[in-house]
């Protein structure tokens, strides 16, 4: 379920890609943060 949420969020970001370089950079950072959060949640759910 967590992976599906991340995939949906990434898809939404791809759809909403702005024309500004700043927007693209922010989206890349956001994608990294989402992935990092997913890894943390997976680790926590194992315990």
HTML snippet that shows the backbone in 3Dmol.js (N, CA, C, O; Angstrom):
<script src="https://3Dmol.org/build/3Dmol-min.js"></script>
<div id="view" style="width:600px;height:400px;position:relative"></div>
<script>
const pdb = `
ATOM      1  N   UNK A   1       0.827  -1.200   0.000  1.00  0.00           N
ATOM      2  CA  UNK A   1       0.000   0.000   0.000  1.00  0.00           C
ATOM      3  C   UNK A   1       0.870   1.262   0.000  1.00  0.00           C
ATOM      4  O   UNK A   1       0.583   2.227  -0.709  1.00  0.00           O
ATOM      5  N   UNK A   2       1.926   1.238   0.800  1.00  0.00           N
ATOM      6  CA  UNK A   2       2.798   2.412   0.869  1.00  0.00           C
ATOM      7  C   UNK A   2       3.429   2.699  -0.490  1.00  0.00           C
ATOM      8  O   UNK A   2       3.559   3.854  -0.895  1.00  0.00           O
ATOM      9  N   UNK A   3       3.820   1.627  -1.192  1.00  0.00           N
ATOM     10  CA  UNK A   3       4.435   1.817  -2.509  1.00  0.00           C
ATOM     11  C   UNK A   3       3.445   2.450  -3.473  1.00  0.00           C
ATOM     12  O   UNK A   3       3.811   3.314  -4.270  1.00  0.00           O
ATOM     13  N   UNK A   4       2.195   2.021  -3.401  1.00  0.00           N
ATOM     14  CA  UNK A   4       1.173   2.572  -4.292  1.00  0.00           C
ATOM     15  C   UNK A   4       1.028   4.070  -4.056  1.00  0.00           C
ATOM     16  O   UNK A   4       0.903   4.844  -5.006  1.00  0.00           O
ATOM     17  N   UNK A   5       1.045   4.475  -2.797  1.00  0.00           N
ATOM     18  CA  UNK A   5       0.918   5.899  -2.472  1.00  0.00           C
ATOM     19  C   UNK A   5       2.074   6.672  -3.088  1.00  0.00           C
ATOM     20  O   UNK A   5       1.869   7.727  -3.689  1.00  0.00           O
ATOM     21  N   UNK A   6       3.291   6.149  -2.942  1.00  0.00           N
ATOM     22  CA  UNK A   6       4.463   6.834  -3.485  1.00  0.00           C
ATOM     23  C   UNK A   6       4.386   6.917  -5.001  1.00  0.00           C
ATOM     24  O   UNK A   6       4.729   7.942  -5.590  1.00  0.00           O
ATOM     25  N   UNK A   7       3.937   5.836  -5.633  1.00  0.00           N
ATOM     26  CA  UNK A   7       3.832   5.827  -7.097  1.00  0.00           C
ATOM     27  C   UNK A   7       2.809   6.859  -7.545  1.00  0.00           C
ATOM     28  O   UNK A   7       3.036   7.587  -8.511  1.00  0.00           O
ATOM     29  N   UNK A   8       1.692   6.920  -6.849  1.00  0.00           N
ATOM     30  CA  UNK A   8       0.650   7.898  -7.199  1.00  0.00           C
ATOM     31  C   UNK A   8       1.203   9.312  -7.049  1.00  0.00           C
ATOM     32  O   UNK A   8       0.982  10.162  -7.912  1.00  0.00           O
ATOM     33  N   UNK A   9       1.920   9.566  -5.957  1.00  0.00           N
ATOM     34  CA  UNK A   9       2.477  10.896  -5.732  1.00  0.00           C
ATOM     35  C   UNK A   9       3.468  11.252  -6.830  1.00  0.00           C
ATOM     36  O   UNK A   9       3.477  12.381  -7.321  1.00  0.00           O
ATOM     37  N   UNK A  10       4.304  10.290  -7.218  1.00  0.00           N
ATOM     38  CA  UNK A  10       5.275  10.561  -8.279  1.00  0.00           C
ATOM     39  C   UNK A  10       4.565  10.831  -9.602  1.00  0.00           C
ATOM     40  O   UNK A  10       4.970  11.715 -10.357  1.00  0.00           O
ATOM     41  N   UNK A  11       3.507  10.072  -9.884  1.00  0.00           N
ATOM     42  CA  UNK A  11       2.744  10.292 -11.116  1.00  0.00           C
ATOM     43  C   UNK A  11       2.140  11.685 -11.123  1.00  0.00           C
ATOM     44  O   UNK A  11       2.182  12.378 -12.139  1.00  0.00           O
ATOM     45  N   UNK A  12       1.582  12.097  -9.996  1.00  0.00           N
ATOM     46  CA  UNK A  12       0.984  13.429  -9.902  1.00  0.00           C
ATOM     47  C   UNK A  12       2.037  14.495 -10.158  1.00  0.00           C
ATOM     48  O   UNK A  12       1.770  15.489 -10.833  1.00  0.00           O
ATOM     49  N   UNK A  13       3.227  14.289  -9.621  1.00  0.00           N
ATOM     50  CA  UNK A  13       4.291  15.272  -9.824  1.00  0.00           C
ATOM     51  C   UNK A  13       4.691  15.336 -11.292  1.00  0.00           C
ATOM     52  O   UNK A  13       4.961  16.414 -11.822  1.00  0.00           O
ATOM     53  N   UNK A  14       4.729  14.177 -11.945  1.00  0.00           N
ATOM     54  CA  UNK A  14       5.092  14.163 -13.365  1.00  0.00           C
ATOM     55  C   UNK A  14       4.044  14.903 -14.187  1.00  0.00           C
ATOM     56  O   UNK A  14       4.380  15.622 -15.128  1.00  0.00           O
ATOM     57  N   UNK A  15       2.776  14.728 -13.829  1.00  0.00           N
ATOM     58  CA  UNK A  15       1.697  15.410 -14.555  1.00  0.00           C
ATOM     59  C   UNK A  15       1.799  16.918 -14.361  1.00  0.00           C
ATOM     60  O   UNK A  15       1.511  17.693 -15.274  1.00  0.00           O
ATOM     61  N   UNK A  16       2.208  17.325 -13.170  1.00  0.00           N
ATOM     62  CA  UNK A  16       2.211  18.740 -12.822  1.00  0.00           C
ATOM     63  C   UNK A  16       3.556  19.406 -13.094  1.00  0.00           C
ATOM     64  O   UNK A  16       3.843  20.466 -12.537  1.00  0.00           O
ATOM     65  N   UNK A  17       4.379  18.800 -13.941  1.00  0.00           N
ATOM     66  CA  UNK A  17       5.704  19.373 -14.174  1.00  0.00           C
ATOM     67  C   UNK A  17       5.579  20.800 -14.691  1.00  0.00           C
ATOM     68  O   UNK A  17       4.880  21.080 -15.665  1.00  0.00           O
ATOM     69  N   UNK A  18       6.276  21.678 -14.009  1.00  0.00           N
ATOM     70  CA  UNK A  18       6.260  23.082 -14.406  1.00  0.00           C
ATOM     71  C   UNK A  18       7.312  23.341 -15.453  1.00  0.00           C
ATOM     72  O   UNK A  18       8.116  22.463 -15.766  1.00  0.00           O
ATOM     73  N   UNK A  19       7.312  24.546 -16.000  1.00  0.00           N
ATOM     74  CA  UNK A  19       8.288  24.890 -17.032  1.00  0.00           C
ATOM     75  C   UNK A  19       9.542  25.488 -16.407  1.00  0.00           C
ATOM     76  O   UNK A  19      10.562  25.663 -17.075  1.00  0.00           O
ATOM     77  N   UNK A  20       9.452  25.796 -15.126  1.00  0.00           N
ATOM     78  CA  UNK A  20      10.608  26.396 -14.459  1.00  0.00           C
ATOM     79  C   UNK A  20      11.566  25.321 -13.973  1.00  0.00           C
ATOM     80  O   UNK A  20      11.148  24.255 -13.521  1.00  0.00           O
ATOM     81  N   UNK A  21      12.861  25.618 -14.071  1.00  0.00           N
ATOM     82  CA  UNK A  21      13.866  24.680 -13.571  1.00  0.00           C
ATOM     83  C   UNK A  21      13.698  24.472 -12.072  1.00  0.00           C
ATOM     84  O   UNK A  21      13.929  23.381 -11.552  1.00  0.00           O
ATOM     85  N   UNK A  22      13.292  25.534 -11.389  1.00  0.00           N
ATOM     86  CA  UNK A  22      13.127  25.453  -9.946  1.00  0.00           C
ATOM     87  C   UNK A  22      12.069  24.414  -9.601  1.00  0.00           C
ATOM     88  O   UNK A  22      12.253  23.625  -8.674  1.00  0.00           O
ATOM     89  N   UNK A  23      10.964  24.408 -10.338  1.00  0.00           N
ATOM     90  CA  UNK A  23       9.891  23.444 -10.086  1.00  0.00           C
ATOM     91  C   UNK A  23      10.402  22.024 -10.279  1.00  0.00           C
ATOM     92  O   UNK A  23      10.117  21.137  -9.474  1.00  0.00           O
ATOM     93  N   UNK A  24      11.157  21.815 -11.349  1.00  0.00           N
ATOM     94  CA  UNK A  24      11.674  20.475 -11.641  1.00  0.00           C
ATOM     95  C   UNK A  24      12.595  20.027 -10.515  1.00  0.00           C
ATOM     96  O   UNK A  24      12.533  18.883 -10.066  1.00  0.00           O
ATOM     97  N   UNK A  25      13.448  20.941 -10.064  1.00  0.00           N
ATOM     98  CA  UNK A  25      14.382  20.603  -8.991  1.00  0.00           C
ATOM     99  C   UNK A  25      13.616  20.253  -7.717  1.00  0.00           C
ATOM    100  O   UNK A  25      13.949  19.286  -7.032  1.00  0.00           O
ATOM    101  N   UNK A  26      12.596  21.040  -7.405  1.00  0.00           N
ATOM    102  CA  UNK A  26      11.790  20.775  -6.214  1.00  0.00           C
ATOM    103  C   UNK A  26      11.112  19.416  -6.309  1.00  0.00           C
ATOM    104  O   UNK A  26      11.028  18.689  -5.319  1.00  0.00           O
ATOM    105  N   UNK A  27      10.632  19.077  -7.487  1.00  0.00           N
ATOM    106  CA  UNK A  27       9.954  17.793  -7.672  1.00  0.00           C
ATOM    107  C   UNK A  27      10.923  16.631  -7.470  1.00  0.00           C
ATOM    108  O   UNK A  27      10.559  15.608  -6.891  1.00  0.00           O
ATOM    109  N   UNK A  28      12.156  16.792  -7.949  1.00  0.00           N
ATOM    110  CA  UNK A  28      13.154  15.733  -7.767  1.00  0.00           C
ATOM    111  C   UNK A  28      13.449  15.547  -6.287  1.00  0.00           C
ATOM    112  O   UNK A  28      13.546  14.421  -5.800  1.00  0.00           O
ATOM    113  N   UNK A  29      13.590  16.660  -5.574  1.00  0.00           N
ATOM    114  CA  UNK A  29      13.844  16.587  -4.135  1.00  0.00           C
ATOM    115  C   UNK A  29      12.668  15.915  -3.439  1.00  0.00           C
ATOM    116  O   UNK A  29      12.856  15.062  -2.572  1.00  0.00           O
ATOM    117  N   UNK A  30      11.450  16.304  -3.824  1.00  0.00           N
ATOM    118  CA  UNK A  30      10.254  15.723  -3.206  1.00  0.00           C
ATOM    119  C   UNK A  30      10.198  14.219  -3.452  1.00  0.00           C
ATOM    120  O   UNK A  30       9.834  13.459  -2.554  1.00  0.00           O
ATOM    121  N   UNK A  31      10.552  13.785  -4.649  1.00  0.00           N
ATOM    122  CA  UNK A  31      10.538  12.354  -4.965  1.00  0.00           C
ATOM    123  C   UNK A  31      11.541  11.610  -4.084  1.00  0.00           C
ATOM    124  O   UNK A  31      11.255  10.514  -3.600  1.00  0.00           O
ATOM    125  N   UNK A  32      12.719  12.210  -3.877  1.00  0.00           N
ATOM    126  CA  UNK A  32      13.724  11.578  -3.019  1.00  0.00           C
ATOM    127  C   UNK A  32      13.213  11.470  -1.591  1.00  0.00           C
ATOM    128  O   UNK A  32      13.385  10.443  -0.934  1.00  0.00           O
ATOM    129  N   UNK A  33      12.581  12.540  -1.117  1.00  0.00           N
ATOM    130  CA  UNK A  33      12.060  12.545   0.252  1.00  0.00           C
ATOM    131  C   UNK A  33      10.998  11.467   0.412  1.00  0.00           C
ATOM    132  O   UNK A  33      10.974  10.756   1.417  1.00  0.00           O
ATOM    133  N   UNK A  34      10.111  11.346  -0.589  1.00  0.00           N
ATOM    134  CA  UNK A  34       9.055  10.328  -0.536  1.00  0.00           C
ATOM    135  C   UNK A  34       9.683   8.942  -0.465  1.00  0.00           C
ATOM    136  O   UNK A  34       9.258   8.108   0.335  1.00  0.00           O
ATOM    137  N   UNK A  35      10.690   8.691  -1.294  1.00  0.00           N
ATOM    138  CA  UNK A  35      11.332   7.373  -1.294  1.00  0.00           C
ATOM    139  C   UNK A  35      11.998   7.101   0.043  1.00  0.00           C
ATOM    140  O   UNK A  35      11.921   5.990   0.567  1.00  0.00           O
ATOM    141  N   UNK A  36      12.662   8.128   0.601  1.00  0.00           N
ATOM    142  CA  UNK A  36      13.347   7.965   1.881  1.00  0.00           C
ATOM    143  C   UNK A  36      12.323   7.645   2.974  1.00  0.00           C
ATOM    144  O   UNK A  36      12.554   6.777   3.815  1.00  0.00           O
ATOM    145  N   UNK A  37      11.188   8.355   2.953  1.00  0.00           N
ATOM    146  CA  UNK A  37      10.138   8.105   3.936  1.00  0.00           C
ATOM    147  C   UNK A  37       9.615   6.687   3.805  1.00  0.00           C
ATOM    148  O   UNK A  37       9.354   6.020   4.806  1.00  0.00           O
ATOM    149  N   UNK A  38       9.463   6.224   2.568  1.00  0.00           N
ATOM    150  CA  UNK A  38       8.986   4.857   2.333  1.00  0.00           C
ATOM    151  C   UNK A  38       9.933   3.844   2.961  1.00  0.00           C
ATOM    152  O   UNK A  38       9.496   2.901   3.620  1.00  0.00           O
ATOM    153  N   UNK A  39      11.233   4.043   2.752  1.00  0.00           N
ATOM    154  CA  UNK A  39      12.219   3.115   3.312  1.00  0.00           C
ATOM    155  C   UNK A  39      12.118   3.107   4.834  1.00  0.00           C
ATOM    156  O   UNK A  39      12.165   2.048   5.459  1.00  0.00           O
ATOM    157  N   UNK A  40      11.978   4.286   5.425  1.00  0.00           N
ATOM    158  CA  UNK A  40      11.854   4.378   6.882  1.00  0.00           C
ATOM    159  C   UNK A  40      10.601   3.674   7.374  1.00  0.00           C
ATOM    160  O   UNK A  40      10.641   2.966   8.380  1.00  0.00           O
ATOM    161  N   UNK A  41       9.494   3.862   6.677  1.00  0.00           N
ATOM    162  CA  UNK A  41       8.241   3.225   7.084  1.00  0.00           C
ATOM    163  C   UNK A  41       8.346   1.711   6.965  1.00  0.00           C
ATOM    164  O   UNK A  41       7.850   0.983   7.825  1.00  0.00           O
ATOM    165  N   UNK A  42       8.989   1.234   5.902  1.00  0.00           N
ATOM    166  CA  UNK A  42       9.160  -0.216   5.731  1.00  0.00           C
ATOM    167  C   UNK A  42       9.980  -0.773   6.883  1.00  0.00           C
ATOM    168  O   UNK A  42       9.657  -1.823   7.439  1.00  0.00           O
ATOM    169  N   UNK A  43      11.057  -0.053   7.241  1.00  0.00           N
ATOM    170  CA  UNK A  43      11.936  -0.510   8.312  1.00  0.00           C
ATOM    171  C   UNK A  43      11.156  -0.573   9.628  1.00  0.00           C
ATOM    172  O   UNK A  43      11.279  -1.534  10.388  1.00  0.00           O
ATOM    173  N   UNK A  44      10.356   0.460   9.884  1.00  0.00           N
ATOM    174  CA  UNK A  44       9.583   0.495  11.124  1.00  0.00           C
ATOM    175  C   UNK A  44       8.538  -0.608  11.159  1.00  0.00           C
ATOM    176  O   UNK A  44       8.294  -1.202  12.210  1.00  0.00           O
ATOM    177  N   UNK A  45       7.924  -0.884  10.025  1.00  0.00           N
ATOM    178  CA  UNK A  45       6.847  -1.874   9.998  1.00  0.00           C
ATOM    179  C   UNK A  45       7.377  -3.294  10.196  1.00  0.00           C
ATOM    180  O   UNK A  45       6.621  -4.184  10.583  1.00  0.00           O
ATOM    181  N   UNK A  46       8.675  -3.516   9.936  1.00  0.00           N
ATOM    182  CA  UNK A  46       9.255  -4.850  10.132  1.00  0.00           C
ATOM    183  C   UNK A  46       9.369  -5.176  11.616  1.00  0.00           C
ATOM    184  O   UNK A  46       9.213  -6.332  12.010  1.00  0.00           O
ATOM    185  N   UNK A  47       9.638  -4.175  12.435  1.00  0.00           N
ATOM    186  CA  UNK A  47       9.852  -4.404  13.878  1.00  0.00           C
ATOM    187  C   UNK A  47       8.567  -4.725  14.592  1.00  0.00           C
ATOM    188  O   UNK A  47       8.572  -4.943  15.803  1.00  0.00           O
TER     189      UNK A  47
END
`;
const viewer = $3Dmol.createViewer("view");
viewer.addModel(pdb, "pdb");
viewer.setStyle({}, {cartoon: {color: "spectrum"}});
viewer.zoomTo();
viewer.render();
</script>
